[in-house]
């Protein structure tokens, strides 16, 4: 098994057709067929299921995809780092961060890292927790700072360090009709549409939370993975949203958003650092992890203590 075979495998997996894959690779179709057949013989199993319409990945093929990407990404990064060292350039570090922590906690950690190690050149990728999990497996990032979703918690290939508890609040625009009420209960919240973070998982979690409180599941007509968009939509409509307090505090301070109180829908989630157990951890990685832990500790010390329901899908 070599790099060329893995590249050809990934292109064929993406296109699902030998002729189209061969055209993209600029090789003959027989050459691609021979390369894939040789790879399957070396692995001891079929990685594609053939049909008259093309090919689809087998179970073995699906297992190979993230591993092939990790090998190719690691090879590229090794080449880049060695060239940088040879030319006397600086250390490169690629980090994933979830939107929850990109506004305040993570920038503070980056500032401390660069003050300690000014030679570091940092590339930051913002993404959904499970997107960052996939990026770690594929070797595209060195570590991630994100909410610890159930899939991350169950991933034995990753090592996790819990650094903070993220508190969520239900927020609305400052002049929302709800604020005209003397008391706001769980059923009142269910009567308005919601903007949610992830259409696949979050509505089910909301339905469970509301039904446990004797209220109907709310309507969730808008879903987005963009926290700034969630905040903007809530600030300009009668939609509600459950959002991280650390992220929305500037909007609350500016009176664009307002926390809704009086209900029982308090949610908390765990945030932390994750990396591959078999990954290399150079000094910049260790230093950034240390600074993330430090800023989280300082933030937690200043935060008011509130009880809440543990977030599940909110971290997804």
N, C-alpha and C positions, 0 to 999 in steps of 0.2 A: 504494500500500500504506500503510495507516494502522494506528493502534493498535487501533481497533475491529475491523478485519478480522483482525488477529493474535489478539486475544482470542477471537473467534468461531471461528477456525481451531483453536485449542488446545482449546476446549471440545468441538468436534465430533470432534477426534482422540481425546479422552479417552472420550467416550460412544460413538462409532462409529455414531451414528444421528441423522439430521436432526431427527426429532420430539423426541427426548429432549434434544438439544442446544438446540433452540429453546425448550423449556420451561425449561431451566436459565437461559438467557439472557433469558427473558421477552420474546421477540420472536416474530413469526410465522414459520412454516416457510418461506414464500416469501421473506421478508426475509433469512433465513439463507442460503437457496439462492442468492439473487442476490449476497450478499456474498462467498460462496465462489467463485462463478463469476467475479466481477469480479477477485478475487485471483488466480485461476488465469490469467486473461487477462493480467493485469499481469506475472505471473511467466513466462508463456510455456510453461506445462506443467501437466498435471493433478497435483494434490496429494492427491487421493483416488481410490480405485478403488471404483466403485459396484457394488452387487449388491442382490438382493432382500432380503437380510438386514440391509443397512446399508452402511456405508463402512469401508474400511481405508486406511491411509496408503500412498501410492505411494512410490517411491524419492525423488522430489522432496519429497514431504510429510515423510518421515522426516528428510531433510536440513534441512527448514525448522524442525522442532520446537525443537531447541536454540537456533537463531538467534532464533526468535520469543520464546522465554522470556528470552533474554539481553536483547533489546530492551525487553521489558516490565519486567524486573527493573531494568534500568539507568534506565528512565524513572521508576520508583517511587523508586529510591535518589536520583536527582537531585532529585526533588521534596522528599524528606525532608531532604536536605542543604541545599538552598536555604532551606527553612523554618527549619531550625536556625540558619543564618547570620543570617537576618532577625530571629530572636528572640534572637540573642546566645547561642545554645546551643553545646554542645561538638561536637568532631569525632567522627564515628562511623566505626568500622572493623569489618568483618566478616571473620573468619578461620576457616579450616577446619584442624583438627588430627586426625591419626590417633591411635587409642588408644595406640600404641606410645610416643608422646612426651607424652601428656597428664599423666603423673604427676609428672615432675621437670623435664625440659628446658624444655618450653613454659611452665610456671608461672614459672620463673626469668626467662625472656625477657619475659613479661608484666609481672612485677614491675619489671624495669629500664625497660621502655617507659613505664609509668605514673609512675615516678619522674622520668623525663625530660620526659614530656608528660602532666601530670595532667588536662588538658582532654579527653583522648581517652575516649570511651565505647566499650568493646570488646564485641562479640558473638562468641562462640566456638561453632562447630558441630563436633562430633566425628563422624567418619565414616571409613568404608572409603576407601582411597586412590582407587579408581575413582569412588566417590560424590563425593569432593572434586574430582576431575577434572571430572566433569559439572557440579558447582556452579560451578566457574570458567568453564566454557564458557557457562553460562546466566546469568552475571553475578550470582550470589547471594553470592559471597564475593570478597574482594580478593586474597587469597593463601592458600596452603595449606602446611602443614608436615606432611609425611607420608613414608612409605616410597616410593621411586621404583619403582613397578611397571613391568613391561614395556610396558604400554599407555601409561603416562606417558612413559617413555623414547622411545617411538616417535611421540609426538604433537608434530608440528612447530608447532602453534598455541600451545604452551606453552613458556615459558622456564624452565629448571631451574638450580638451584644446589645442588650436593652439599654438605651441611654435616656429615655424620657417617656413621660406619659402625656399624650396629646389630648387635650380637652376640646370637645365640640359643643357648640351652642346653636340653637335655632335662631336664625336672624331674619329680619324683614327690613323693608325700607323704613326710614324714620317716621313717615306719616302713614303707615299701614293702618287699615281699618281696625285691625285687632287691638291697637293701642287705645281705642276709644272705649274698650270694655273695662269694667272694674276688675274682672278676674279672667284669666286666660287658662283654659284647661286643655287636656290632650285632645278632646273631641273638637275643640275650636281649631286646633292646628290641622286636623284631618279635613277640615272644610275648605281648605285652600290648596291650589296647585303647588307642586314642589319642583325645584330644580335639583337634580341629583348628579352625583359624580360619575356613576357607572350604571348604565341602563341594565346590564346583564345581572348584576348582583345586588345593587343598593335597594331597588324597589322591594325585593323580597325581604331584605332586612327591615325596611321601614314597616312593611305589612306585619311582620312578626312583632315588632316593638309596639305598634299601635293596637293590634289585636290583644296583646297581653295586657293592655290597659283599658280594654272594653270599647275601643274606638275602631271605626272602619279604616281600612288602608287608604292612604291619601292617593290622589291622582298625581302621577309623575310624568308630565308631558315633555319635559326637557331633560336631556342627559348630556353631559360633557365631561371631558377629562381636564378641562381648563378651570382652575380655581378663580383666576381673574374674571373669566367670562361668567362664572356662577355669581360672583359678587356684583358684577355689572347688571346682570339680569334681575337679581333680587332688588338692587337699588332703584330700578326703573319700572318695576312691575309689582303686582300683588303676590308674586310667587314667594314661597318660603324656601329656606335651605338650611341644612345642618352642616356647619362649616367649622374648621379648626379655629379656635380662638386666637391662636398665635398668628394666623394668616389674616384674619379680618379686623384685628384691633386697629389698624390705621383708618379703616372705613368707619368703624364705630367712633373713634376719636374725632373724626371729621364730620360726624353726625349724618353720614350717608346711610349707614346701617345701624340697627339697634337690636340688642339681644332681647329675645322674648323670654320672660320669666313667669313662674306660676304653674308651669306644667311639670311633668315628671320625666320628660324625654331628655335626660342627660346622658351623654355618651362619651366614653374615653377609649383611647386606643394606645398601643405601645409603639414607640418609634425606636429605631436603633440602627446599628451598623451591621452590614452583612458582607461576607466575602467567601470565596471558595475555600474549602478546607485544604485543597491541594494546590492553591495558588501561592505564588511568590509574594512576600511582603517586604518590600524594601523600606528604608528609613522614611521616605516621604509618606508612604502609606501608614506606617505606624504613627508618624507625627500627626497627620491629619486626623486619624482615629482618636488620638489623645486629645486634640483640640476640640473635636466634636463632643467628646464626653465632657470636657470641661465647660463648654458653653451651655450644654444641656443641664449640667448640674447647677450652674448659676441661674439659669432660667427657672428650673424647678424650685429652687430656693425662694425665688421671688413670687412664684405663682400661688394664688389662693388655693387651698385644698377643697375640692368638691368631690362628692361621690358621684358615680355614674354607671351606666350600663356599659360593659366592655364592648368595644367596637369589633365587629367581625369583617363584614364586607366593606366597611368604610375604608379599610386599609388596602383594598384591592385596587 
